[in-house]
Amino acid sequence: MRFIVSDLHLGDGSPLDDFDQDENFRRFLEEAGERRRAELIINGDFLDFANLKLEKESVKPFSRMGNTEEESLEKLEMILRGHPLVFKGLRSFLDKGHRLVIIPGNHDVDLFWPKVWSRIAEELGNPDAERLHFEFSGVYRVGGLYVEHGNQYFADSLFANFTHPFLRDPKTGKLRLERSWSNAFLPYFADSMRRKNPFIDNVKPVLPMVLMGIQEESWGFRLKHAYKLAAFVLRAGLPPFKEARPAVPRAGRSPEEEQVRGRIWRALTLIPGRRRGVDGRDLATLEEENEVRALEGGGSSLLELPEEAEDLEEYEQAFQRAFPEGGKGEGLDLDPLSTREDALSQRARELLLSPDGIDVVTFGHDHRLYSNQYSPVVGGRKNKFYVNTGTWIPILILTKTRSKLTWKDLSDQRLYQCLLTYAVVRNSRGHALAELRRFA
């Protein structure tokens, strides 16, 4: 049986570290380790190198070039000191004979450094390559299962060469890690923001949240951060980096690109956004709008899949048992994959309908958990699963249902969810089956 998690974002254990689920993750590993021949797949952004700052850094704010190998190794030691329980649990999991697969994400491309990977292997007891595997290709394929972090489908987290993310510093001749646009932007732009407003790491999408802050804070705050935003865009360009863009220009801008440019223009000209306060509004009612409230019902899983599944009928029956009203599970995002237009869903459809024998696609990255497990039909083909495993850090998604939230509201911890979701993938009659569960 395979277990898949993503986006743990382990930091240095400081108050600004978003991951505080060490004990729960240890228990999760213990339970997964009770299975026979278990495999744990950590699908990207396991370690949050991108948000760690060293006392002395040689990285330039506007540059695509990031850490040297020694700087990445120093950050790894900070993470190891901050989360000893997690690594002790992983070592115990491996000692039982199970397998661990780690796939890189945009926050932990530092894993490509040989010394960094060697140090992790040492911390985990130096298991052999069969039990500890680093997926250098960024894509893990086994049978009908396809696992990828997903950052390469977003302009702000795109790497020109994700499987070899190194650049040569022309001044020193040293190798450095390539950085994505967001990996350069957030440390430069949001460091002072983060210290005043720690919640900014946990709000998605990032750009609307940032622009909300610029337009709704004090004039001093607006001027400072509007200047920093303008300076970064002028030097680096809009995502991705100027020098990392495709050589052939696109025919035109999409509506999404026009919307992004409009938001940035309004922020740079300091036009205050329309304040849509929640005056007198009971924040508890916001729970009714949460996309994933149905996952809070207790128990460690949403619903067990039938042990043997030959067709869609069993899944339809399972869906009706779980949600007898026939709706979307009190807000759980279970709309058919065929109706979803985000970048990851589009890519999942392509993969599931390809002739490559893929039955299950699993992504992470955008922190938006999703599963079509109760209606696994794509393009008329049955038993085709797409699961996004979400994140293990507190998260607030700025959806249309939260359009009335203000910058001040974002500091209210009651709005955030930390659901500890993971995917379980197993084989049945030669096909891969998947479900999304919550660890509780």
SULJOZI-V393117 format. One record per residue. RES is the residue in three letters. PHI is phi as a letter, one per 30 degrees, with the letter a starting at -180 (NA if undefined). NEAR is the number of other ideal C-beta (glycine too) atoms within 10 Angstrom. Layout:
res-><RES/RES>
phi-><PHI/PHI>
near-><NEAR/NEAR>
//
This chain:
res-><MET/ARG/PHE/ILE/VAL/SER/ASP/LEU/HIS/LEU/GLY/ASP/GLY/SER/PRO/LEU/ASP/ASP/PHE/ASP/GLN/ASP/GLU/ASN/PHE/ARG/ARG/PHE/LEU/GLU/GLU/ALA/GLY/GLU/ARG/ARG/ARG/ALA/GLU/LEU/ILE/ILE/ASN/GLY/ASP/PHE/LEU/ASP/PHE/ALA/ASN/LEU/LYS/LEU/GLU/LYS/GLU/SER/VAL/LYS/PRO/PHE/SER/ARG/MET/GLY/ASN/THR/GLU/GLU/GLU/SER/LEU/GLU/LYS/LEU/GLU/MET/ILE/LEU/ARG/GLY/HIS/PRO/LEU/VAL/PHE/LYS/GLY/LEU/ARG/SER/PHE/LEU/ASP/LYS/GLY/HIS/ARG/LEU/VAL/ILE/ILE/PRO/GLY/ASN/HIS/ASP/VAL/ASP/LEU/PHE/TRP/PRO/LYS/VAL/TRP/SER/ARG/ILE/ALA/GLU/GLU/LEU/GLY/ASN/PRO/ASP/ALA/GLU/ARG/LEU/HIS/PHE/GLU/PHE/SER/GLY/VAL/TYR/ARG/VAL/GLY/GLY/LEU/TYR/VAL/GLU/HIS/GLY/ASN/GLN/TYR/PHE/ALA/ASP/SER/LEU/PHE/ALA/ASN/PHE/THR/HIS/PRO/PHE/LEU/ARG/ASP/PRO/LYS/THR/GLY/LYS/LEU/ARG/LEU/GLU/ARG/SER/TRP/SER/ASN/ALA/PHE/LEU/PRO/TYR/PHE/ALA/ASP/SER/MET/ARG/ARG/LYS/ASN/PRO/PHE/ILE/ASP/ASN/VAL/LYS/PRO/VAL/LEU/PRO/MET/VAL/LEU/MET/GLY/ILE/GLN/GLU/GLU/SER/TRP/GLY/PHE/ARG/LEU/LYS/HIS/ALA/TYR/LYS/LEU/ALA/ALA/PHE/VAL/LEU/ARG/ALA/GLY/LEU/PRO/PRO/PHE/LYS/GLU/ALA/ARG/PRO/ALA/VAL/PRO/ARG/ALA/GLY/ARG/SER/PRO/GLU/GLU/GLU/GLN/VAL/ARG/GLY/ARG/ILE/TRP/ARG/ALA/LEU/THR/LEU/ILE/PRO/GLY/ARG/ARG/ARG/GLY/VAL/ASP/GLY/ARG/ASP/LEU/ALA/THR/LEU/GLU/GLU/GLU/ASN/GLU/VAL/ARG/ALA/LEU/GLU/GLY/GLY/GLY/SER/SER/LEU/LEU/GLU/LEU/PRO/GLU/GLU/ALA/GLU/ASP/LEU/GLU/GLU/TYR/GLU/GLN/ALA/PHE/GLN/ARG/ALA/PHE/PRO/GLU/GLY/GLY/LYS/GLY/GLU/GLY/LEU/ASP/LEU/ASP/PRO/LEU/SER/THR/ARG/GLU/ASP/ALA/LEU/SER/GLN/ARG/ALA/ARG/GLU/LEU/LEU/LEU/SER/PRO/ASP/GLY/ILE/ASP/VAL/VAL/THR/PHE/GLY/HIS/ASP/HIS/ARG/LEU/TYR/SER/ASN/GLN/TYR/SER/PRO/VAL/VAL/GLY/GLY/ARG/LYS/ASN/LYS/PHE/TYR/VAL/ASN/THR/GLY/THR/TRP/ILE/PRO/ILE/LEU/ILE/LEU/THR/LYS/THR/ARG/SER/LYS/LEU/THR/TRP/LYS/ASP/LEU/SER/ASP/GLN/ARG/LEU/TYR/GLN/CYS/LEU/LEU/THR/TYR/ALA/VAL/VAL/ARG/ASN/SER/ARG/GLY/HIS/ALA/LEU/ALA/GLU/LEU/ARG/ARG/PHE/ALA>
phi-><NA/c/c/b/b/a/h/d/h/d/c/c/i/d/e/d/d/d/c/b/c/e/d/d/d/d/d/e/d/d/d/d/d/d/d/d/h/d/b/c/c/c/c/i/h/d/c/c/e/d/c/c/b/d/d/b/b/c/d/d/e/c/c/d/d/c/d/d/d/d/d/d/d/d/d/d/d/d/d/d/d/d/b/d/d/d/d/d/d/d/d/d/e/d/d/d/j/d/c/b/c/c/c/d/b/d/c/b/d/e/d/d/d/e/d/d/d/d/d/d/e/d/d/c/j/h/d/d/d/d/c/b/b/c/d/d/d/i/b/c/c/b/h/c/c/b/b/b/d/j/d/d/c/b/d/d/c/d/c/d/b/d/d/b/d/b/b/c/d/d/d/c/i/d/d/b/d/d/c/d/e/d/d/d/d/d/d/d/d/c/d/d/d/d/d/d/b/e/d/d/d/c/c/b/d/d/d/e/d/d/d/d/d/d/d/c/d/d/d/d/d/e/d/d/d/d/d/d/d/d/d/d/d/d/d/c/i/d/d/d/e/e/d/c/d/e/d/c/d/d/d/a/c/d/e/d/d/d/d/d/d/d/d/d/d/d/d/d/c/h/d/d/d/d/d/c/d/c/e/i/d/d/d/d/d/d/d/d/c/d/d/b/d/d/d/d/d/j/i/c/b/d/a/d/d/e/d/b/b/c/a/d/e/d/d/d/d/d/d/d/d/d/b/d/d/i/c/c/i/h/j/d/d/c/d/e/e/d/c/d/c/d/e/d/d/d/d/d/d/e/d/d/c/d/d/c/i/c/c/b/c/b/b/b/i/d/i/c/d/a/a/c/d/c/b/d/b/b/h/i/c/d/h/c/c/b/b/c/d/i/b/c/c/e/b/b/c/d/d/d/d/c/d/c/d/c/e/d/d/d/d/d/d/d/d/c/c/b/c/h/c/a/c/c/b/b/c/b/h/i/b/d/b/b/b/c/b/c/d/b>
near-><12/26/23/26/24/30/29/26/23/28/26/18/17/9/8/15/21/22/24/15/21/18/11/14/21/17/13/21/24/13/12/22/18/8/15/7/9/19/18/21/26/26/29/29/28/26/29/23/25/26/20/26/12/13/5/6/15/15/19/13/15/15/16/22/21/26/24/19/18/13/21/25/16/16/25/23/12/20/25/18/10/17/23/12/13/22/18/15/21/25/15/16/22/21/13/14/12/21/17/20/19/22/27/27/29/25/28/27/27/24/22/20/22/8/12/22/17/12/16/20/15/9/17/19/14/10/18/9/8/7/18/19/17/15/21/14/11/20/14/20/14/14/15/22/23/24/29/26/29/27/26/17/17/20/18/20/24/19/23/16/10/22/12/10/22/15/17/11/14/7/7/10/7/13/13/22/24/20/24/29/24/22/23/25/23/21/19/19/19/20/14/13/22/16/11/10/18/14/19/19/22/21/23/17/16/17/18/15/21/22/21/20/21/25/19/18/19/8/9/8/17/17/13/15/20/18/11/19/19/14/14/18/15/10/15/21/15/16/20/21/21/11/9/19/16/8/4/6/7/9/5/7/11/9/7/10/13/11/13/20/12/10/18/19/10/15/22/16/9/12/10/12/16/6/11/12/12/16/8/5/12/8/12/8/9/19/14/10/14/22/19/22/16/19/25/13/12/7/10/12/15/22/17/10/21/14/9/9/18/12/9/14/11/15/24/14/12/20/18/12/10/16/17/8/8/7/11/14/18/15/17/22/18/21/13/11/23/13/7/16/6/14/16/21/21/13/18/29/18/12/18/24/14/10/5/10/11/20/22/29/28/28/27/30/26/22/22/21/27/26/25/25/25/22/18/27/16/22/10/8/12/15/23/25/29/25/27/28/28/28/28/26/23/19/23/22/18/17/15/6/14/17/8/13/23/14/20/12/18/22/11/14/10/9/21/15/22/17/20/20/26/26/28/20/24/16/15/15/9/8/18/22/24/26/23/28/22/20/19/13>
//
